[in-house]
């Protein structure tokens, strides 16, 4: 029983770390897209 609990705790902390990494990647990609789109808009406006 204790082994299962330890495994669950390990999995939970792993998911937490991976979730942070995934969020970081998504944020960077999203920011990149926003910047790209804004440059496109600026070119149209100028």
Buried (B, 14 or more C-beta within 10 A) or exposed (E): EEEEEEEEEEEEEEEEEEEEEEEEEEEEEEEEEEEEEEEEEEEEEE
